[in-house]
Amino acid sequence: MVRDHDKPTILVVEDEPDLREVIRYNLEREGYRVLATEDGEEGLDLLREELPDLVLLDIMLPGLDGIEICRSIKYDPHTRAIPVIMVTARGDESDIVLGLGVGADDYITKPFRPRELMARVKAVLRRGKLRDEADASERIVRERLVIDRARHRVLVDGAEVNLTPTEFRLLEVLASRPGRVFTRDQLIHRAMGDDVIVTQRNVDVHIRSVRKKLEGARELIETIRGVGYRFLESEEDA
């Protein structure tokens, strides 16, 4: 679908009218084109018709809730690449883990400041561009770290780091999307496959091993307590 505008389009699905308008105002002020609705079903219809660049999605919606909407977005091959930021009224870890588990790219907890929201939106959109570039490239370069996919090599400050195949894949998944939080279940699925029987504890063990081998670059992998892990964003990514 060819759109007749150049502005990034953001779909806002939020049932609180005042908050929805505040979000719309701040996004439009930053130059984004905004589509907004309070209804989950209408949100899905708009998504499939407009194919926005990003979705801001409240978890607690009447009827079809945000989790189901996100699951539908990520299940559909035509929409799964569209990034989703979940908006939750609670800082409850179970909500956050559930949202990330169905494919959300980030989350923000109410109440939030407009500046925080804009920073999240810009970071997620920028990560989408980085992901596309990384997918098209055989090398991932992040700070002091180089991941050479073709040669299956990892370098830190020019020195080679010997990782196991599982450790390499875990690092590759995290580094390909800096700033994105991955749950342990997502890392199991992406790095180890569905046919391998492992526990979340196994992920923690592998991550500790990767950090130890990265030595001075170990701080690039951040632990998100109660959720999972993410790769540190650089100033250019954020």
N, C-alpha and C positions, 0 to 999 in steps of 0.2 A: 504494500500500500504506500503510495506516494503522498506525503502531506504537503500542503501549500504554505508551510511556515518553517522557519529555521530554529525557533526557540525549542529547547528541550521541554517535553510535555510530562507533567506529573499528575497522576491520578490520586486524589485524596478520597478515601472511604472512611468517613467519620460521622457518627450519629449525633454528636453534640454540636448544635448549630453555631454557638458562639466560638468554640474552638475551631470548627471547620472554617469559619470566615477569617479568623486570625491567621490560620495556616495559609489560606488562600492569599490574603493580603500580603503576607511576608514573602511568599514564593513569587508572586507577581512583581513585587517590588524588586526582587533579585533578577527579574527578567525571564522567569519561567512561564510557560503556558500551563494553566491549571484547569483540570476537570475535577469536579467535586460532587459527591453524592453521599447520602446517609444510608443508602440501602445496598446490601451485599450483592444481591442478584443484579441490580442495575450497574453496580461497579464492575461485575464480571462482563456484562454486555458492553459497557464502555471500553473495558480493557481489550476485548476481542475486536472491537470496531476500530479503535484508535491506536492500539499498540503503543502505549506511552513509554517513555524512557525510564520511568520509575513509578512505584506505587507506595504511597503512605497508607498503611492499613491498620485500623483499630482492631484489636483482638476482640473486645467485648461489644459486638454488634447484635442487635435484635435479629432473630431469624437465622440467616446464614452467617455464622461468626467468622472472624478473621482467620482462624486456623483452617477452616474448611476452604475459604477463598484462596488462601496461600497454597494449600494443597492442590487445588484445581489449577492454579496458575503454573505451578511447577510440574504438574503431571502432563500438561498439554505441551507438545513439542513446539507449537507455534508461539507460546508465551513464556516458556520456562526460563529463557535468558533474561527476561525483564526483572531487574532487581526489586526487592520488596523490603521496606523498612516497617517492622511491626511497632505499633504504638500500644502500650499497655498502661492502664491506670494503676497497676500495682507493680512493685519491684519484686514480685514473687518469682523465685528462680524457676518454678515449674512452668510458669507461663513463658518465660524466656527460652527455656530449653525446648519446650513444645514448639514454639514458633520457629526457632532455628532448626529443629528436627524435621520440619516439613519444608525447609528450603529457604526461609527468610535470610536475607543478607545482613541485616543489622536490626537493632531495636532501640527504642527510646522510651523512657518512662515518664508518664505524667506526674506532676506538672513539669514542663520544661520551658526554657527560655527560647525565644525565637532565634537567637544567635546560635544556640546549641543545635536546634533543628536544622538551620541552614548549613552548619558545619557537617552534620551527618549526611545531609542530602548531597552536598558537593563531594564529600569523601566517597560515598557509594557510587555516584556517577563516574568519578575519576577511577575508582577501582575497576569499574566495568570496562573502561578503556584499557587499563593496564592488563586486565584478564585477556581481552581480545589480542593485545600485542603479545602477551606471553604465550597464548595458545598457538600463535602463528610463528613463534620463534623457537629455536632449539636451545636457547640460552636464557636463563633468568638471572638478572643481575640486581641484587638488593644490598645496598650499603657495601660491606666488605665481603659479601658472599656471592659466589658465582655457581650456578647449577647448570651444568652442561648435560642436557637431556640426551643428545646424540651419543655422547661418549660415556654417559652414566658416571660423571665425575662431579665432585663438589670441591670447590676451592675457597679457602678463607685467607685473605691477604696473600693470595698467590700460592699458598701451600695446600696440597691435596689432603682431603679428609676421607678416611675410609669408612663408608657406611654400608650396612647390610641393605639388601633390596627393599625390605620393609621400611627401614629408616630413611632411605633415599626417597621413597614414595611419600612418606609422611611429610618430610621437609618440602618436597616439591609441591604437594597440595597446599600447605600453609603459605609458602613463599609466592605461589602464583596469584594469591589474593590477599595482599597485605591489608591488615585492618579488619578483615572479615573474621568473625568468631565461628569456629567449628566445634560442634559438640563432639564428644568422644565417639558416639554412634556414627556420626557422619565421617569421622576419620577412619573408623573401622571399615565402613562401606567403601570409601574412596581409595584408601591406601591398601587395604587387605582383601577386599572382595567379599561378596555375600556367602561364598562357600566355605570360608575359613571360620572356624569356631574359636572366637577369642572373647575376652571380657574387657570391660572398660579399664580395668586395672592393667591389662596388657598394654593399652595405649599409653598410660602413664609411665610404665617401665620403658617403653621405646622412646618416648619423648625425653625422659631423663638421660638416656643413653646418647641421643642425638645432641642434646645440650652439652654433655660432657665432652663429646668429640669436637664440637664447634669451638670449645674453649672460649677465647675472647669474644666470639660472636654469639655466645649462648643467650645473651639478653635479647636477641632478635625474636625469640619465641617467648610469648607472654602467656601466663596462666590466668584464665578468667575463672575465678573461684565459683564452684558450683555449676559451671557451664561447660568449659572445655579450654581450647587454646586458640591463639591467633598470632600471626606474624606481625611484628612491629611495623607501623607505617613510618615512612620517612617524611620529612617536611614537604617534599614534592608530592607524595601520595595523599597527605592529609588535606 
